[in-house]
Amino acid sequence: MAHITTTHSRRSWASEDFPLAPPDPAQRFELTLDPRDVRRLELHAALTTAGIAPMPGDREAIEQLSGLPQGVQSALHRWLTHTLT
């Protein structure tokens, strides 16, 4: 059996730092969220910020609330914000 030796040293990739390049704005996706989806995400965030973690069974209620007009959404957010003070 022949023993093969190599002249290059093995380097660990983990020991070197390869920072990522900043994203190219020209390659970004043009996405627009449906207003209902925005309200749903904002409601999740408001509940979480108020210390109310939505439970799996709350999905239907959140979906229904997300379909309500922006004025109702604003009132919900105001009420949730005031629970923190």
Backbone as ProteinMPNN parsed JSONL, in Angstrom:
{"seq_chain_A": "MAHITTTHSRRSWASEDFPLAPPDPAQRFELTLDPRDVRRLELHAALTTAGIAPMPGDREAIEQLSGLPQGVQSALHRWLTHTLT", "coords_chain_A": {"N_chain_A": [[0.823, -1.175, 0.0], [0.573, 2.184, -0.846], [1.632, 5.242, 0.58], [0.269, 8.384, 0.554], [1.239, 11.671, 0.536], [0.347, 15.04, 1.025], [1.097, 18.348, -0.081], [-0.224, 20.635, 0.594], [-1.715, 22.415, 3.282], [-4.314, 21.592, 5.499], [-7.044, 23.641, 6.114], [-9.307, 24.916, 8.463], [-12.587, 25.792, 7.702], [-14.207, 26.975, 9.516], [-12.566, 28.521, 11.041], [-12.016, 30.798, 9.658], [-13.126, 34.035, 8.658], [-15.828, 34.955, 6.753], [-17.487, 37.44, 5.79], [-20.811, 38.275, 4.778], [-21.787, 39.831, 1.745], [-23.412, 43.021, 1.409], [-26.971, 43.135, 0.736], [-28.194, 43.415, -2.619], [-30.097, 46.009, -3.712], [-31.392, 45.969, -6.192], [-32.019, 43.358, -6.619], [-34.085, 42.696, -4.981], [-37.301, 41.429, -4.08], [-40.405, 42.521, -5.337], [-42.861, 42.848, -3.343], [-46.148, 42.996, -2.149], [-48.109, 43.045, 0.626], [-51.325, 41.783, 1.366], [-53.807, 43.882, 2.787], [-55.306, 42.684, 4.844], [-53.613, 40.622, 5.669], [-51.52, 42.132, 6.685], [-52.818, 43.376, 8.845], [-53.358, 41.085, 10.354], [-50.769, 40.188, 11.032], [-49.929, 42.432, 12.504], [-51.749, 42.323, 14.603], [-51.032, 39.904, 15.84], [-48.471, 40.7, 16.7], [-49.136, 42.816, 18.454], [-50.622, 41.459, 20.41], [-48.661, 39.717, 21.412], [-46.783, 41.571, 22.366], [-48.279, 42.669, 24.4], [-48.146, 40.646, 26.149], [-49.771, 38.501, 25.768], [-49.849, 35.538, 24.629], [-50.844, 34.165, 21.644], [-52.852, 31.304, 21.441], [-52.936, 28.032, 19.877], [-55.645, 27.491, 19.229], [-56.685, 29.995, 18.877], [-56.489, 30.935, 16.367], [-58.638, 31.112, 14.509], [-60.169, 33.193, 15.637], [-58.357, 35.323, 15.427], [-58.105, 35.464, 12.654], [-60.734, 36.277, 11.986], [-60.871, 38.757, 13.311], [-58.915, 40.106, 11.91], [-60.141, 40.664, 9.544], [-61.759, 42.79, 10.025], [-62.58, 46.341, 9.772], [-60.054, 49.003, 9.48], [-60.393, 50.952, 11.486], [-61.503, 49.533, 13.629], [-59.377, 47.837, 14.111], [-57.48, 49.681, 14.985], [-58.629, 50.481, 17.412], [-58.49, 48.033, 18.818], [-55.692, 47.718, 19.02], [-55.082, 49.999, 20.516], [-56.434, 49.411, 22.907], [-55.025, 47.109, 23.696], [-52.487, 48.188, 24.027], [-52.893, 49.898, 26.173], [-53.205, 48.099, 28.197], [-50.702, 47.512, 29.026], [-49.81, 49.586, 30.6]], "CA_chain_A": [[0.0, 0.0, 0.0], [1.362, 3.408, -0.939], [1.208, 6.335, 1.449], [0.28, 9.618, -0.224], [1.296, 12.887, 1.341], [0.014, 16.247, 0.268], [1.924, 19.489, 0.309], [-1.042, 21.746, 1.099], [-2.225, 22.192, 4.64], [-5.779, 21.656, 5.617], [-7.495, 24.741, 6.963], [-10.696, 24.814, 8.878], [-13.426, 26.902, 7.233], [-14.799, 27.628, 10.681], [-11.624, 29.452, 11.651], [-11.902, 31.991, 8.832], [-14.318, 34.879, 8.65], [-16.272, 35.324, 5.421], [-18.729, 38.212, 5.942], [-21.679, 38.342, 3.604], [-21.895, 41.13, 1.081], [-24.739, 43.599, 1.622], [-27.901, 42.783, -0.332], [-28.308, 44.31, -3.762], [-31.493, 46.446, -3.792], [-31.967, 45.637, -7.495], [-32.44, 41.96, -6.607], [-35.166, 42.496, -4.02], [-38.614, 41.098, -4.628], [-41.452, 43.518, -5.178], [-43.99, 42.169, -2.718], [-47.117, 43.8, -1.436], [-48.979, 42.198, 1.431], [-52.736, 42.112, 1.445], [-54.062, 44.606, 4.04], [-55.778, 41.747, 5.868], [-52.429, 39.942, 6.195], [-50.8, 43.114, 7.498], [-53.562, 43.513, 10.104], [-53.183, 39.838, 11.112], [-49.424, 40.224, 11.601], [-49.901, 43.48, 13.521], [-52.508, 41.838, 15.748], [-50.147, 38.944, 16.512], [-47.418, 41.465, 17.367], [-49.729, 43.551, 19.57], [-50.947, 40.491, 21.462], [-47.41, 39.237, 21.992], [-46.217, 42.689, 23.125], [-49.098, 42.828, 25.607], [-47.954, 39.476, 27.013], [-50.841, 37.539, 25.502], [-49.388, 34.653, 23.557], [-51.972, 33.49, 21.009], [-52.842, 29.849, 21.511], [-53.295, 27.445, 18.578], [-57.078, 27.597, 18.991], [-57.057, 31.398, 18.664], [-56.272, 31.293, 14.955], [-59.909, 31.509, 13.893], [-60.531, 34.518, 16.153], [-57.429, 36.293, 14.838], [-58.503, 35.607, 11.247], [-61.962, 37.074, 11.942], [-60.537, 40.127, 13.71], [-58.104, 40.703, 10.836], [-61.033, 41.071, 8.47], [-62.514, 43.984, 10.419], [-62.001, 47.586, 9.231], [-58.881, 49.565, 10.144], [-60.807, 51.659, 12.708], [-61.644, 48.519, 14.681], [-58.01, 47.402, 14.397], [-56.843, 50.736, 15.78], [-59.171, 50.381, 18.77], [-57.905, 46.845, 19.447], [-54.298, 48.018, 19.348], [-55.093, 50.978, 21.609], [-56.81, 48.696, 24.131], [-53.924, 46.228, 24.085], [-51.386, 49.038, 24.474], [-53.219, 50.434, 27.499], [-53.096, 47.049, 29.22], [-49.309, 47.485, 29.462], [-49.513, 50.666, 31.556]], "C_chain_A": [[0.875, 1.249, 0.0], [0.779, 4.465, -0.012], [1.357, 7.635, 0.664], [0.322, 10.796, 0.739], [0.98, 14.074, 0.45], [0.844, 17.401, 0.79], [1.089, 20.648, 0.842], [-1.569, 21.403, 2.491], [-3.742, 22.305, 4.629], [-6.141, 22.771, 6.578], [-8.962, 24.542, 7.29], [-11.468, 26.035, 8.381], [-14.019, 27.654, 8.412], [-13.861, 28.658, 11.287], [-11.472, 30.741, 10.855], [-13.215, 32.742, 8.795], [-14.631, 35.303, 7.218], [-17.57, 36.114, 5.553], [-19.519, 38.243, 4.634], [-21.683, 39.752, 3.033], [-23.284, 41.704, 1.35], [-25.664, 43.244, 0.464], [-27.962, 43.856, -1.419], [-29.773, 44.725, -3.887], [-32.164, 46.087, -5.118], [-32.477, 44.197, -7.537], [-33.557, 41.681, -5.614], [-36.471, 42.188, -4.744], [-39.564, 42.258, -4.385], [-42.689, 42.805, -4.645], [-44.878, 43.183, -2.018], [-48.029, 42.851, -0.683], [-50.402, 42.703, 1.353], [-52.98, 42.832, 2.773], [-54.538, 43.691, 5.172], [-54.596, 40.998, 6.498], [-51.611, 40.873, 7.087], [-51.489, 43.259, 8.849], [-53.397, 42.267, 10.973], [-51.813, 39.818, 11.782], [-49.316, 41.268, 12.709], [-50.651, 43.047, 14.774], [-51.699, 40.811, 16.538], [-49.076, 39.681, 17.311], [-47.958, 42.207, 18.585], [-50.077, 42.62, 20.731], [-49.69, 40.023, 22.176], [-46.772, 40.319, 22.85], [-46.971, 42.901, 24.43], [-48.962, 41.642, 26.554], [-49.035, 38.427, 26.855], [-50.392, 36.681, 24.323], [-50.596, 33.95, 22.942], [-51.802, 31.969, 21.068], [-53.258, 29.293, 20.155], [-54.78, 27.573, 18.249], [-57.556, 29.007, 18.704], [-56.956, 31.815, 17.198], [-57.546, 31.78, 14.274], [-60.321, 32.908, 14.345], [-59.642, 35.594, 15.536], [-57.768, 36.522, 13.366], [-59.74, 36.491, 11.12], [-61.678, 38.537, 12.284], [-59.737, 40.836, 12.622], [-58.95, 41.199, 9.683], [-61.839, 42.313, 8.799], [-61.822, 45.244, 9.9], [-60.849, 48.118, 10.085], [-59.237, 50.299, 11.433], [-60.957, 50.71, 13.888], [-60.264, 48.018, 15.087], [-57.297, 48.418, 15.285], [-57.328, 50.694, 17.219], [-58.589, 49.173, 19.5], [-56.473, 47.105, 19.889], [-54.209, 48.995, 20.516], [-55.424, 50.292, 22.925], [-55.671, 47.817, 24.628], [-52.737, 47.04, 24.613], [-51.645, 49.556, 25.872], [-53.165, 49.368, 28.58], [-51.674, 46.961, 29.753], [-48.994, 48.528, 30.512], [-50.183, 50.455, 32.872]], "O_chain_A": [[1.822, 1.342, 0.781], [-0.437, 4.556, 0.151], [2.439, 7.949, 0.169], [-0.494, 10.883, 1.657], [1.316, 14.091, -0.734], [1.242, 17.425, 1.954], [1.63, 21.553, 1.476], [-1.829, 20.243, 2.812], [-4.334, 23.033, 3.833], [-5.628, 22.848, 7.695], [-9.742, 24.055, 6.472], [-11.057, 27.173, 8.609], [-14.303, 28.847, 8.309], [-14.311, 29.574, 11.976], [-10.854, 31.689, 11.339], [-14.288, 32.146, 8.891], [-13.807, 35.93, 6.552], [-18.651, 35.535, 5.442], [-18.953, 38.237, 3.541], [-21.591, 40.737, 3.766], [-24.24, 40.945, 1.502], [-25.205, 43.07, -0.664], [-27.799, 45.046, -1.152], [-30.621, 43.871, -4.146], [-33.383, 45.919, -5.162], [-33.282, 43.853, -8.402], [-33.936, 40.524, -5.43], [-36.701, 42.631, -5.869], [-39.518, 42.897, -3.335], [-43.464, 42.23, -5.409], [-44.394, 44.114, -1.373], [-48.645, 41.963, -1.273], [-50.647, 43.907, 1.284], [-52.414, 42.434, 3.791], [-54.199, 43.915, 6.334], [-54.576, 40.767, 7.707], [-51.077, 40.455, 8.115], [-50.826, 43.265, 9.886], [-53.305, 42.376, 12.195], [-51.7, 39.474, 12.958], [-48.685, 41.021, 13.737], [-50.235, 43.368, 15.887], [-51.683, 40.846, 17.769], [-48.802, 39.332, 18.46], [-47.315, 42.227, 19.634], [-49.853, 42.956, 21.894], [-49.659, 39.943, 23.404], [-46.273, 40.033, 23.938], [-46.379, 43.268, 25.444], [-49.573, 41.617, 27.623], [-49.197, 37.561, 27.715], [-50.544, 37.068, 23.165], [-51.302, 33.218, 23.635], [-50.73, 31.437, 20.777], [-53.871, 30.006, 19.361], [-55.131, 27.747, 17.082], [-58.711, 29.203, 18.327], [-57.309, 32.941, 16.847], [-57.517, 32.766, 13.537], [-60.772, 33.716, 13.533], [-60.128, 36.662, 15.163], [-57.721, 37.655, 12.888], [-59.795, 37.359, 10.249], [-62.184, 39.445, 11.625], [-59.876, 42.046, 12.441], [-58.519, 42.066, 8.924], [-62.536, 42.839, 7.932], [-60.624, 45.226, 9.62], [-60.687, 47.741, 11.246], [-58.457, 50.272, 12.385], [-60.583, 51.042, 15.013], [-60.004, 47.798, 16.27], [-56.594, 48.047, 16.225], [-56.535, 50.853, 18.148], [-58.231, 49.274, 20.674], [-56.088, 46.752, 21.003], [-53.365, 48.841, 21.399], [-54.782, 50.551, 23.943], [-55.381, 47.776, 25.823], [-52.062, 46.613, 25.55], [-50.72, 49.648, 26.68], [-53.088, 49.696, 29.764], [-51.454, 46.394, 30.823], [-48.017, 48.385, 31.248], [-50.033, 51.273, 33.779]]}, "name": "protein", "num_of_chains": 1, "seq": "MAHITTTHSRRSWASEDFPLAPPDPAQRFELTLDPRDVRRLELHAALTTAGIAPMPGDREAIEQLSGLPQGVQSALHRWLTHTLT"}
